[in-house]
């Protein structure tokens, strides 16, 4: 039985469209013809995609759209897409193999279980399967964009910088699918050069990392960005019959003082009211509740401190 979690990415180099990471545990599935997705015809990839989704013990896809890539950079996007893909896999596994030479899970609790292997999509079946489902999902998504953005022929070049794609941009301009931080397109998006740590994209990325941290610690995520008249709770989670209300604070650099400095006594009181209101609105009785602050910094964001508040 193959209980390896195989991971591979698609869409690192295109000028447009999302980055997609596939993650697959094959289990006892026996699927003939698995190999690097680039070595397969579209027809064969599509057929294998159906079999993988049907027969694999578990799989996940992590997506990072163009606007997030522009905000956090490609390296951070690869880490974020990998985290998002792995979060979706609920099947147990004993090893993680990532195609390539970089451990994109190094800053999570799963990082120590990772083996990096160049050409793993040719050598390890679960990685081959991951490359196939990621490729098919991304190609299908880009094909649908022909109706949304006519004239770009996204179904043909799937966002890569072909001559036809360049000509379409010269004629029609860029779309929300385009990665304006990439060198060939920077003239269209200089506004992305100086995005600060308050940018929504970076904040969203930090919350994703915080949610992944909680899951790795055994939490089940119940709510994201739960709003009340008192305040907004970034993450509501449950572990061992205790409900946790987490405030996520991100600073681009730890030199900026750390995110926990923003958790004032007034903020804690607002969180307490919100937690009580949550329990009331969800009709939760006789439960334990804890307020939590999670501080992150850096690009990509990483957890610096987890603090249960009094």
C-alpha positions in Angstrom: 0.0 0.0 0.0 1.4 3.4 -1.1 0.9 5.8 1.9 3.3 8.4 0.6 1.9 11.9 0.2 3.3 13.0 -3.1 3.4 16.7 -3.9 4.1 18.6 -7.2 3.3 22.0 -8.6 2.0 23.3 -11.9 2.1 26.9 -13.1 5.3 28.3 -11.7 6.3 30.1 -14.9 3.2 31.4 -16.7 2.5 35.1 -17.1 -1.2 34.6 -16.2 -3.3 32.3 -14.1 -3.0 30.6 -10.8 -0.2 28.5 -9.3 -1.6 25.0 -8.4 0.0 22.4 -6.2 -1.3 18.8 -6.2 -1.0 16.4 -3.2 -2.0 12.7 -3.5 -1.9 9.6 -1.3 -2.6 6.6 -3.5 -3.2 4.1 -0.8 -4.0 0.7 -2.4 -5.1 2.2 -5.7 -3.4 0.6 -8.7 -3.4 3.0 -11.6 -1.5 2.2 -14.8 0.4 4.8 -16.8 1.3 7.3 -14.0 4.2 9.5 -14.9 5.2 13.2 -15.2 2.1 15.0 -16.5 4.2 16.8 -19.1 5.0 13.5 -20.8 1.3 12.6 -21.3 -1.2 13.7 -23.9 -4.1 15.7 -22.8 -6.4 12.8 -23.5 -4.3 10.5 -21.3 -4.0 13.1 -18.5 -7.7 13.6 -18.4 -8.4 9.9 -18.2 -5.9 9.4 -15.4 -7.2 12.4 -13.5 -10.6 10.7 -13.3 -9.0 7.5 -12.0 -6.9 9.3 -9.4 -9.8 11.3 -8.0 -11.9 8.1 -7.9 -9.4 5.6 -6.5 -6.7 7.5 -4.5 -7.0 7.3 -0.8 -6.8 11.1 -0.6 -5.9 14.1 -2.6 -5.9 17.9 -2.4 -5.3 20.9 -4.6 -3.7 24.2 -3.4 -4.4 27.3 -5.4 -2.7 30.7 -5.3 -4.2 33.2 -7.8 -2.2 35.9 -9.6 -3.0 38.8 -7.3 -1.6 36.8 -4.3 1.5 35.9 -6.2 2.0 39.6 -7.0 1.7 40.5 -3.3 3.8 37.8 -1.6 6.1 36.7 -4.4 6.5 33.4 -6.1 8.6 31.6 -3.4 6.0 32.4 -0.7 3.2 31.5 -3.1 4.7 28.0 -3.7 4.8 27.5 0.1 1.3 28.7 0.5 -0.1 26.6 -2.3 1.6 23.5 -0.8 0.2 24.2 2.6 -3.3 24.7 1.1 -3.0 21.4 -0.8 -1.8 19.4 2.2 -4.6 20.8 4.4 -7.1 19.1 2.2 -5.6 15.6 2.6 -7.2 13.9 5.6 -5.8 10.4 4.8 -3.0 9.2 7.1 0.5 9.0 5.5 3.9 8.1 6.7 6.1 10.2 4.4 5.9 13.3 2.3 7.8 13.5 -1.0 8.0 16.9 -2.9 9.2 17.1 -6.4 12.3 19.3 -6.6 14.9 20.5 -4.1 13.0 22.9 -1.8 11.0 21.8 1.2 7.9 24.0 1.0 6.7 22.7 4.3 9.9 23.5 6.2 8.2 26.2 8.3 5.3 23.9 9.4 5.2 20.9 11.8 5.1 18.6 8.8 8.5 19.8 7.4 10.5 17.2 9.2 8.7 14.4 7.4 9.5 15.7 3.9 11.9 14.2 1.4 12.9 16.4 -1.6 13.5 14.5 -4.7 14.3 16.0 -8.2 12.3 14.3 -11.0 10.1 12.7 -8.4 7.2 13.0 -10.8 8.9 10.4 -12.9 10.0 8.2 -10.1 7.3 8.2 -7.4 3.8 7.3 -8.4 2.0 9.4 -5.9 4.0 12.5 -7.0 3.2 11.6 -10.7 -0.5 11.5 -9.6 -0.1 14.9 -7.9 1.4 16.4 -11.0 -1.5 15.1 -13.2 -4.4 16.3 -11.1 -2.7 19.8 -10.7 -2.1 20.0 -14.4 -5.6 19.0 -15.4 -7.2 21.3 -12.8 -5.2 24.3 -13.9 -5.6 23.6 -17.7 -9.4 23.2 -17.3 -9.5 26.5 -15.3 -7.6 28.4 -17.9 -9.8 27.0 -20.7 -12.8 28.4 -19.0 -11.2 31.9 -19.1 -11.6 32.0 -22.9 -15.3 32.9 -22.3 -14.4 35.4 -19.6 -11.6 37.1 -21.5 -12.1 36.6 -25.2 -9.2 37.3 -27.5 -6.4 35.9 -25.2 -6.7 32.2 -26.2 -6.0 31.1 -22.6 -7.1 27.6 -23.4 -4.2 27.3 -26.0 -1.2 28.7 -24.1 -2.7 28.4 -20.5 -1.0 31.6 -19.5 2.5 31.0 -20.7 4.4 33.7 -22.5 4.0 32.7 -26.1 4.2 35.0 -29.0 0.4 34.9 -29.4 -0.1 35.7 -25.7 2.3 38.7 -25.9 0.5 39.9 -29.0 -2.9 39.7 -27.2 -1.5 41.7 -24.3 -0.1 44.4 -26.6 -3.5 44.7 -28.3 -6.0 44.1 -25.4 -3.9 44.9 -22.3 -3.8 42.8 -19.1 -6.5 41.1 -17.2 -6.9 40.2 -13.5 -5.4 36.8 -14.4 -2.0 38.4 -15.2 0.9 38.3 -12.8 1.9 42.0 -12.9 5.0 41.3 -10.7 6.6 39.2 -13.5 9.3 41.0 -15.4 7.6 41.0 -18.9 4.4 42.6 -17.4 5.9 45.0 -14.7 5.2 48.0 -16.9 1.5 47.3 -16.4 1.7 47.0 -12.7 4.4 49.2 -11.0 1.9 49.8 -8.2 2.7 46.3 -6.9 6.3 47.3 -6.1 5.7 48.9 -2.7 2.8 47.0 -1.2 3.0 47.2 2.6 2.4 44.6 5.2 -1.2 45.9 5.5 -2.1 44.5 2.1 -5.0 42.1 2.2 -3.2 39.5 0.2 -0.4 39.2 2.8 -2.9 39.2 5.6 -4.8 36.4 4.0 -1.6 34.4 3.5 -0.7 34.9 7.2 -4.2 33.7 8.3 -3.8 30.6 6.0 -0.4 29.8 7.7 -2.0 30.3 11.2 -4.9 28.0 10.3 -2.5 25.4 9.1 -0.5 25.7 12.3 -3.7 25.1 14.3 -4.6 22.0 12.2 -1.1 20.6 12.7 -1.7 21.0 16.5 -4.9 19.0 16.2 -7.5 21.7 15.9 -10.6 21.5 13.7 -11.3 24.8 12.1 -14.9 25.9 12.7 -15.0 29.4 11.3 -12.8 31.9 9.4 -13.3 35.7 9.8 -16.4 35.3 12.0 -17.9 38.8 12.4 -19.9 40.1 15.4 -20.9 43.6 16.5 -18.1 43.5 18.9 -15.2 42.5 16.7 -14.1 40.0 14.0 -12.6 36.7 15.1 -10.0 35.5 12.6 -10.2 31.8 13.4 -12.6 29.8 15.5 -11.3 26.2 16.2 -12.0 23.2 18.4 -9.7 20.8 20.1 -10.5 18.3 22.8 -13.9 19.8 23.4 -12.4 23.3 23.9 -13.4 26.1 21.5 -10.5 28.5 20.7 -10.9 32.1 19.4 -7.7 33.2 17.7 -6.6 36.7 16.7 -3.9 36.6 14.0 -1.4 39.4 13.9 1.1 39.7 11.2 4.2 41.9 10.9 6.5 41.9 7.9 9.5 42.1 10.2 9.8 41.1 13.8 11.6 44.4 14.2 8.2 46.1 13.9 7.4 45.0 17.4 5.7 41.7 16.9 2.0 41.2 16.3 1.1 40.5 19.9 1.8 44.1 20.8 -1.5 44.9 19.1 -3.5 42.7 21.5 -4.5 45.4 24.0 -6.7 44.8 27.0 -9.6 46.4 25.1 -9.1 44.0 22.2 -9.1 41.1 24.7 -12.4 42.3 26.1 -13.9 42.6 22.6 -12.7 39.0 21.9 -14.3 37.8 25.1 -17.6 39.4 24.3 -17.4 37.9 20.7 -16.6 34.4 22.1 -19.6 34.6 24.5 -21.8 35.7 21.6 -20.5 32.9 19.4 -21.4 30.3 22.1 -24.9 31.9 22.5 -25.6 32.1 18.8 -24.4 28.5 18.2 -26.4 27.3 21.3 -23.2 25.8 22.9 -23.6 24.9 26.5 -21.1 23.9 29.2 -18.1 24.3 26.9 -14.7 25.6 27.6 -13.4 28.6 25.6 -10.0 30.0 25.2 -8.8 33.3 23.6 -5.6 32.9 21.6 -3.2 35.3 19.9 -1.0 34.1 17.1 1.8 36.3 15.9 3.5 35.8 12.5 6.2 37.6 10.6 8.4 37.4 7.5 7.7 36.5 3.9 6.4 33.9 3.6 4.6 34.4 6.9 5.6 32.0 9.7 4.3 31.6 13.3 6.6 33.3 15.9 4.4 32.9 18.9 1.2 31.2 20.0 -0.2 32.7 23.2 -3.3 31.7 25.2 -4.7 34.8 26.7 -6.0 35.1 30.3 
